Amino acid sequence: MIDPTYIKTWSCREGNNNAINVLKFSPTGEYLASGSEDGLIVIYGVRDGEVLHRIQMHSAVISLAWDLSHRCGLYCGCQNSKCYFLAQFKQRCNSQTQNTGSEILTGLREAPGYAIEVSMMGMTLALAVGPEIHIASKLISRHFATTNILPKLSHPQNLSDSNDCIRGRSLHFIKNDTKLIVLYLNHGIVCWDLKESLKLWTINPTFSISNFATSGYSSLSPDSSHILVSNLEGGMVIFSVSKLTMLRGFHYPANQSRNEPVTTVFLNNARHVACGSYNGTINISHVHTGTVVQTLENSALLYAMCCSISD
């Protein structure tokens, strides 16, 4: 099978004026949402890069998730602990609007919304809020509230007792939304049974390719059979979800002075993987051989990356 080639089609230079923290394609691939450090969410049309809507939040936007059952529904998590459901950008709007979304009620204050994931049925949310993993259920249309909090993990050895050490980085529903895989900053990969709130299994990803104690972000393959994880030491690893073993490790450029978490993605029905790097390059690699098939050049630190379902 011929390896794909990616080409630059447009640059979204007119939307965000500050550092972009997160990017998400809509389920249909029609829209691209970005969330930035200055609290601005921008919705772009994917075909031509046109700015369709700007929504100003009250704090930095650090997580986004599209509603799988609502064509224009978007969930966001902010640095100030607020999480919202937004559905006010159905029409094209050249002006900037203030947030008029529905707040997701977690009961927490001053706890950043690090990650949000939506269940396939759209009735349940998973949120990494501060040191806690919340499960929120739909109360009425577009309104959610926490109905369960998964057990809090213990503080890692040799680290401070600060709650910052306990942090969910990425969330993935599996098994018809009955299980949740959580990638933690310092606790590896944990799978939870949502009905019983029980820990089913853990992968502690420490391998010879790098010191894998501190995780970046993760992606789940389309069939949920493998999970791709980046770390803060210059590598990413693919694990088998069923066997709980490592399939392959990958290196990417690292720099101790610019130790930023980078996102990972599966591409082309999980035949390829990609990961960002401190110097802005994106290496697209073959899953089974580890061969780099294409390098996308960029001149700045790559904070966020995403792919559409068509990729």
SULRADA-V547586 format. One record per residue. RES is the residue in one small letter. PHI is phi as a letter, one per 40 degrees, with the letter a starting at -180 (* if undefined). PSI is psi in whole degrees, -180 to 180 (none if undefined). Layout:
BEGIN
res->RES phi->PHI psi->PSI
res->RES phi->PHI psi->PSI
END
This chain:
BEGIN
res->m phi->* psi->135
res->i phi->c psi->134
res->d phi->c psi->145
res->p phi->c psi->159
res->t phi->b psi->127
res->y phi->b psi->136
res->i phi->b psi->151
res->k phi->c psi->130
res->t phi->b psi->-39
res->w phi->a psi->162
res->s phi->b psi->133
res->c phi->c psi->75
res->r phi->c psi->-14
res->e phi->c psi->2
res->g phi->c psi->-75
res->n phi->c psi->141
res->n phi->b psi->1
res->n phi->b psi->177
res->a phi->d psi->131
res->i phi->c psi->126
res->n phi->c psi->-29
res->v phi->a psi->145
res->l phi->b psi->140
res->k phi->a psi->128
res->f phi->c psi->147
res->s phi->c psi->160
res->p phi->d psi->-34
res->t phi->c psi->-10
res->g phi->g psi->7
res->e phi->c psi->-34
res->y phi->b psi->155
res->l phi->b psi->126
res->a phi->b psi->138
res->s phi->b psi->145
res->g phi->b psi->134
res->s phi->b psi->173
res->e phi->c psi->-26
res->d phi->c psi->10
res->g phi->g psi->11
res->l phi->c psi->129
res->i phi->b psi->129
res->v phi->b psi->132
res->i phi->b psi->123
res->y phi->b psi->149
res->g phi->c psi->127
res->v phi->c psi->-33
res->r phi->c psi->-43
res->d phi->b psi->-1
res->g phi->g psi->11
res->e phi->c psi->137
res->v phi->c psi->117
res->l phi->c psi->-33
res->h phi->a psi->146
res->r phi->b psi->132
res->i phi->b psi->122
res->q phi->c psi->116
res->m phi->c psi->173
res->h phi->c psi->0
res->s phi->a psi->166
res->a phi->d psi->136
res->v phi->c psi->121
res->i phi->b psi->-6
res->s phi->a psi->148
res->l phi->a psi->149
res->a phi->a psi->131
res->w phi->c psi->145
res->d phi->c psi->121
res->l phi->c psi->-19
res->s phi->b psi->1
res->h phi->b psi->117
res->r phi->d psi->-34
res->c phi->b psi->27
res->g phi->c psi->136
res->l phi->b psi->133
res->y phi->b psi->144
res->c phi->b psi->148
res->g phi->b psi->137
res->c phi->b psi->164
res->q phi->c psi->-27
res->n phi->c psi->17
res->s phi->g psi->-8
res->k phi->c psi->137
res->c phi->b psi->140
res->y phi->b psi->157
res->f phi->b psi->126
res->l phi->b psi->135
res->a phi->a psi->38
res->q phi->b psi->27
res->f phi->b psi->39
res->k phi->c psi->-34
res->q phi->b psi->155
res->r phi->c psi->138
res->c phi->a psi->115
res->n phi->c psi->-19
res->s phi->c psi->164
res->q phi->c psi->134
res->t phi->b psi->154
res->q phi->c psi->156
res->n phi->d psi->124
res->t phi->b psi->27
res->g phi->c psi->173
res->s phi->c psi->125
res->e phi->c psi->137
res->i phi->c psi->121
res->l phi->c psi->107
res->t phi->b psi->-18
res->g phi->g psi->3
res->l phi->b psi->150
res->r phi->b psi->144
res->e phi->f psi->40
res->a phi->b psi->109
res->p phi->d psi->146
res->g phi->c psi->85
res->y phi->c psi->-34
res->a phi->a psi->148
res->i phi->b psi->138
res->e phi->b psi->140
res->v phi->b psi->135
res->s phi->c psi->160
res->m phi->c psi->-35
res->m phi->c psi->-12
res->g phi->g psi->8
res->m phi->c psi->-10
res->t phi->b psi->142
res->l phi->b psi->147
res->a phi->b psi->133
res->l phi->b psi->131
res->a phi->c psi->103
res->v phi->b psi->112
res->g phi->f psi->-133
res->p phi->c psi->4
res->e phi->b psi->153
res->i phi->b psi->114
res->h phi->b psi->143
res->i phi->b psi->118
res->a phi->b psi->139
res->s phi->b psi->154
res->k phi->c psi->126
res->l phi->c psi->-58
res->i phi->b psi->-179
res->s phi->d psi->120
res->r phi->g psi->16
res->h phi->b psi->127
res->f phi->b psi->153
res->a phi->a psi->149
res->t phi->c psi->129
res->t phi->b psi->-11
res->n phi->a psi->145
res->i phi->b psi->123
res->l phi->c psi->151
res->p phi->d psi->136
res->k phi->c psi->135
res->l phi->c psi->156
res->s phi->c psi->159
res->h phi->c psi->138
res->p phi->c psi->149
res->q phi->c psi->149
res->n phi->g psi->11
res->l phi->b psi->163
res->s phi->c psi->167
res->d phi->c psi->8
res->s phi->c psi->144
res->n phi->c psi->-17
res->d phi->c psi->-21
res->c phi->c psi->-20
res->i phi->b psi->108
res->r phi->a psi->127
res->g phi->c psi->132
res->r phi->b psi->-42
res->s phi->a psi->151
res->l phi->b psi->141
res->h phi->a psi->119
res->f phi->c psi->140
res->i phi->b psi->174
res->k phi->f psi->57
res->n phi->f psi->39
res->d phi->g psi->17
res->t phi->c psi->-14
res->k phi->b psi->155
res->l phi->b psi->124
res->i phi->c psi->128
res->v phi->b psi->125
res->l phi->c psi->120
res->y phi->c psi->155
res->l phi->c psi->-45
res->n phi->b psi->8
res->h phi->b psi->12
res->g phi->g psi->-149
res->i phi->b psi->127
res->v phi->b psi->134
res->c phi->b psi->129
res->w phi->b psi->141
res->d phi->c psi->118
res->l phi->c psi->-27
res->k phi->c psi->-42
res->e phi->b psi->-7
res->s phi->f psi->41
res->l phi->b psi->143
res->k phi->c psi->120
res->l phi->c psi->-44
res->w phi->a psi->163
res->t phi->b psi->139
res->i phi->b psi->119
res->n phi->c psi->95
res->p phi->c psi->81
res->t phi->b psi->114
res->f phi->b psi->168
res->s phi->c psi->-20
res->i phi->c psi->-23
res->s phi->a psi->169
res->n phi->c psi->104
res->f phi->c psi->27
res->a phi->c psi->-33
res->t phi->b psi->121
res->s phi->c psi->153
res->g phi->c psi->-91
res->y phi->b psi->168
res->s phi->b psi->158
res->s phi->b psi->147
res->l phi->b psi->137
res->s phi->c psi->157
res->p phi->d psi->-32
res->d phi->c psi->8
res->s phi->g psi->19
res->s phi->c psi->-22
res->h phi->b psi->152
res->i phi->b psi->135
res->l phi->b psi->125
res->v phi->b psi->134
res->s phi->b psi->158
res->n phi->b psi->-178
res->l phi->c psi->15
res->e phi->b psi->2
res->g phi->h psi->42
res->g phi->a psi->166
res->m phi->b psi->155
res->v phi->b psi->142
res->i phi->b psi->132
res->f phi->b psi->147
res->s phi->c psi->126
res->v phi->c psi->-33
res->s phi->c psi->-39
res->k phi->c psi->-14
res->l phi->f psi->37
res->t phi->b psi->160
res->m phi->c psi->133
res->l phi->c psi->-47
res->r phi->a psi->148
res->g phi->b psi->151
res->f phi->b psi->143
res->h phi->c psi->152
res->y phi->a psi->161
res->p phi->d psi->135
res->a phi->b psi->157
res->n phi->a psi->120
res->q phi->d psi->-29
res->s phi->c psi->-12
res->r phi->b psi->62
res->n phi->c psi->79
res->e phi->b psi->143
res->p phi->c psi->141
res->v phi->b psi->149
res->t phi->c psi->158
res->t phi->b psi->155
res->v phi->a psi->146
res->f phi->c psi->143
res->l phi->b psi->154
res->n phi->f psi->55
res->n phi->f psi->41
res->a phi->g psi->20
res->r phi->c psi->-23
res->h phi->b psi->160
res->v phi->b psi->157
res->a phi->a psi->153
res->c phi->a psi->145
res->g phi->c psi->-179
res->s phi->a psi->167
res->y phi->c psi->-29
res->n phi->c psi->5
res->g phi->g psi->-13
res->t phi->c psi->150
res->i phi->b psi->116
res->n phi->c psi->123
res->i phi->c psi->120
res->s phi->b psi->151
res->h phi->c psi->133
res->v phi->c psi->-46
res->h phi->c psi->-30
res->t phi->b psi->-21
res->g phi->g psi->2
res->t phi->c psi->134
res->v phi->c psi->118
res->v phi->c psi->-20
res->q phi->a psi->144
res->t phi->b psi->124
res->l phi->c psi->123
res->e phi->c psi->143
res->n phi->a psi->146
res->s phi->c psi->-5
res->a phi->b psi->166
res->l phi->d psi->130
res->l phi->c psi->106
res->y phi->c psi->-36
res->a phi->b psi->150
res->m phi->a psi->146
res->c phi->a psi->166
res->c phi->b psi->154
res->s phi->c psi->164
res->i phi->c psi->-25
res->s phi->c psi->-15
res->d phi->c psi->none
END
